[in-house]
Amino acid sequence: MVRRFRGNMNGEQYLGNTSTTEVHDLDNEDTAGNGCQIDEIIAAGNDKPFTSLTQAHSAGYDNCAKCLGDSQR
């Protein structure tokens, strides 16, 4: 539940996982053991920042079922 300033992130609210084309909301991050795993996404270099959810959806990213809900997968 913390904005990130490492990897490709610069404090943006939304992080896209380029490996899965899934978008996460860092203000509503699921930090449980099987949750969003944002730090792992950044460490793998799969982080793509988005300034809005609309921008992520326009780029073809689907909602994370855990932190955003309404996943289409």
C-alpha positions as a printed Julia matrix, in Angstrom:
73×3 Matrix{Float64}:
   0.0     0.0     0.0
   2.89    2.26   -0.81
   3.73    4.13   -3.96
   7.09    3.06   -5.4
  10.02    5.18   -6.59
  12.25    2.47   -8.0
  12.39    0.42  -11.15
  10.3     2.27  -13.72
   7.95    3.67  -11.1
   8.04    7.32  -10.08
   5.21    7.48   -7.57
   2.43    6.59  -10.0
  -0.71    5.0    -8.58
  -1.04    2.29  -11.22
   1.54   -0.35  -12.06
   1.21   -2.57  -15.11
   2.86   -5.99  -15.17
   4.27   -6.3   -18.69
   4.53  -10.07  -18.29
   0.82  -10.59  -17.58
  -0.68   -7.31  -18.91
  -2.4    -6.88  -15.55
  -2.7    -3.48  -13.86
  -2.47   -2.94  -10.1
  -3.66   -0.06   -7.9
  -0.85    0.71   -5.45
  -3.26    2.65   -3.22
  -5.28   -0.56   -2.75
  -2.48   -3.16   -2.97
  -3.15   -6.65   -1.61
  -0.05   -7.36    0.49
  -1.04  -10.89    1.55
   1.39  -13.7     0.71
  -0.47  -14.52   -2.5
  -1.43  -10.9    -3.16
  -0.24   -8.45   -5.78
   3.54   -9.02   -5.29
   4.45   -5.56   -6.57
   8.05   -5.7    -5.33
   8.63   -8.91   -7.31
   7.17   -7.35  -10.46
   9.56   -4.38  -10.11
  12.55   -6.64   -9.33
  11.86   -8.65  -12.5
  11.78   -5.44  -14.58
   8.15   -6.01  -15.57
   6.8    -2.75  -14.13
   5.1    -0.22  -16.4
   3.81    2.96  -14.75
   0.41    4.43  -15.56
  -0.99    7.73  -14.33
  -4.59    6.58  -14.72
  -6.58    3.37  -14.93
  -8.05    4.57  -18.22
  -4.53    4.86  -19.65
  -3.75    1.26  -18.57
  -6.99   -0.06  -20.06
  -6.3     1.78  -23.33
  -2.91    0.03  -23.45
  -4.65   -3.34  -23.18
  -4.12   -4.05  -19.48
  -6.73   -5.93  -17.43
  -7.56   -5.22  -13.78
  -5.89   -7.23  -11.04
  -8.65   -9.29   -9.44
  -7.21   -8.65   -5.97
  -6.62   -4.91   -5.77
  -9.01   -3.6    -8.44
 -11.6    -6.31   -9.08
 -13.63   -6.64  -12.28
 -10.9    -8.66  -13.99
 -11.98   -9.8   -17.45
  -9.81  -12.96  -17.27
